[in-house]
Amino acid sequence: MARLPGTPVFDPVGDQIGRVRDLVAGLRPGRRPNVHGLVVEVQPRRRVFLPITRVRRIEAGAVVFSGRLNMRRFEQRASETLVVGELLDLSVRVGGEPVTVYDVAMEEVKPSTWEITKVAVYRRRRRDPRVVDWSEVSGFDVLQQDQGAAGLIAAFASMRAADVASALHHLPAKRRVEIARALEDDRLADVLEELPPDDQVGILGTLGPERAAHVLEEMGPDDAADLLHELPDEQATELLALMEPGEAAPVRRLLTYPEDSAGGVMTSEPVILPPSSTVAEALAQIRQQDLSPAVAAQVYVSRPPTETPTGTYLGVAHFQRLLREPPSTLLGAALDPSIDPIRPEFTLIEVTSYLANYNLVAAPVVDELGRLVGAVTVDDVLDHLLPEDWRERDDT
């Protein structure tokens, strides 16, 4: 069952309507749990319940159901357990021996009736996995203070950061903290960027100052600045002081701008090259996997230094133009002369109008000295124009 999260869900005519995020079961004393159904996430980030009686096939890469899907938002009942979110990583006992759960299996015992029949476990000190019958395991009904998170993190491994964030948001606070503590700093940073502000602040407060500072260093400077804006001034100052100076500097600059301005939402790390670089070098830069599509859509050209704030800003080269030019062409000859930069003090409405007028996904931000200080991307603008609780709205 740990392999199912992220699996596409298809309706009877073959259209994909969402992805599996978890499974719902009812634990029963002395009996094998019955599986009630699947939690399916449909766009826009709404979690709904798919009864197991509607499931017709579960195969590699697909879950197929029949009938109609009730689009009412899923709400977990007190008697229900989220299999992936709450059972994985539990410490239980098999024949009196302590073991840890890393997967469970369900079986169709009769038409449209599924039960959890097997449990995959390993010893705490020796990772020697084995599969046992549900009846051989005890301890699922015991509340555990420190459940661990290795199994759940493994289930999340292939999921996008936004989907992991959605899963975390819907888990109990205890599990959310356990998982956040177990994630690697860079992965946690990516997930934090996709969480609502309240969740960000809550998780960051459980990490301890040193680790919180390391996670902030892994976040994009604009996202780190947004998060620090949500913290009390004293805590934000402490975390900035603990960050590496080179990582803290761009965040400090972003904090000087109003939150609702171009300077307040821009990224300070766009792709920047000198005019003597070639088209081939520019294309190599925007191929980097960790760049978002909006950031990789253009290369900004300036005089050295090529880190913000740069030397004199010269212009922007769009990736479509780069694809049409010979690889040896110098960037200075591939600039778009029709695009003027915007100023850090532009309001979000002015930035939005600018992007819409010129059909752009990003725009250069230049200060009064003619230096490039960052770039505003369309996803930056959307994050700030949508309602503050847009990440939490799964029923609109």
CORCORHU-V28381 format. One record per pair of residues at least 24 apart in sequence whose C-alpha atoms are under 8 Angstrom apart, sorted by the first residue. I is the first residue (numbers start at 1). J is the second residue. If there is no record, write none. Layout:
I/J
I/J
This chain:
1/83
1/84
1/103
1/104
1/105
1/106
2/84
2/102
2/103
2/104
2/152
2/155
3/155
5/155
5/156
6/158
6/159
7/61
7/62
7/63
8/61
8/62
8/63
9/40
9/62
9/63
9/64
9/65
10/62
10/63
10/64
10/65
11/64
11/65
11/66
11/67
12/64
12/65
12/66
12/67
17/42
18/42
18/43
21/167
22/82
22/83
22/84
22/85
23/82
23/83
23/84
24/80
24/81
24/82
24/83
25/80
25/81
25/82
25/83
26/79
26/80
26/81
27/79
27/80
27/81
30/135
31/135
32/115
32/116
32/117
32/134
32/135
33/115
33/116
33/117
34/113
34/114
34/115
34/116
35/106
35/113
35/114
35/115
35/116
36/114
39/74
44/394
44/396
45/166
45/393
45/394
46/73
46/393
46/394
46/395
46/396
47/73
47/74
47/394
48/72
48/73
48/74
49/73
49/74
52/112
52/113
52/114
53/112
53/113
54/112
55/112
72/395
73/394
73/395
84/152
84/155
85/152
85/171
85/175
86/175
87/140
88/149
88/151
88/152
89/147
89/148
89/149
89/150
89/151
89/152
90/140
90/144
90/147
90/148
91/139
91/144
91/147
92/137
92/138
92/139
92/140
93/137
93/138
93/139
94/136
94/137
94/138
95/136
95/137
98/123
98/124
99/123
99/124
100/124
101/151
102/150
102/151
102/152
103/151
146/178
147/175
147/178
148/178
148/179
148/182
149/175
149/178
149/179
149/182
150/182
152/179
153/179
153/183
161/187
161/190
161/191
161/194
162/191
162/194
162/195
164/191
165/191
165/192
165/194
165/195
166/195
169/195
169/199
176/203
177/203
177/206
181/207
185/214
185/215
185/218
186/215
186/218
186/219
188/215
189/215
189/216
189/218
189/219
190/219
193/219
193/223
194/391
195/391
196/389
196/391
196/392
197/227
197/230
200/227
201/227
201/230
201/231
209/238
209/239
209/242
210/239
210/242
212/239
213/239
213/240
213/242
213/243
214/243
216/243
217/243
217/244
217/247
217/248
220/267
221/247
221/250
221/251
221/254
221/267
221/268
221/269
222/251
222/254
222/264
222/265
222/266
222/267
222/268
224/251
225/251
225/252
225/254
225/255
226/259
229/255
257/344
257/345
260/347
260/348
260/384
261/344
261/345
261/346
261/347
261/348
262/343
262/344
262/345
262/346
262/347
262/348
262/351
262/365
262/376
263/343
263/344
263/345
263/346
263/365
263/374
264/344
265/376
265/380
265/381
265/384
266/365
266/374
266/375
266/376
266/377
266/380
267/374
267/375
267/376
267/377
268/308
268/373
268/374
268/375
269/307
269/308
269/374
269/375
270/295
270/299
270/300
270/374
270/375
271/295
271/296
271/298
271/299
271/300
272/299
272/300
272/301
272/302
272/306
272/307
273/299
273/300
273/301
273/302
273/306
274/301
274/302
274/303
274/304
274/306
274/331
275/301
275/302
275/303
275/330
275/331
275/332
276/330
276/331
276/332
277/330
277/331
278/327
278/328
278/329
278/330
278/331
279/322
279/325
279/326
279/327
279/328
279/329
279/330
279/331
280/327
280/328
280/329
282/322
282/331
283/319
283/322
294/361
294/362
294/377
294/378
294/379
295/362
295/377
297/361
297/362
298/362
300/364
301/331
301/332
302/372
308/371
308/372
308/373
308/374
309/371
309/372
309/373
309/374
310/371
310/372
310/373
311/370
311/371
311/372
312/369
312/370
312/371
312/372
313/366
313/370
313/371
313/372
315/339
316/364
341/365
341/366
342/366
343/367
343/368
348/381
348/385
351/381
352/381
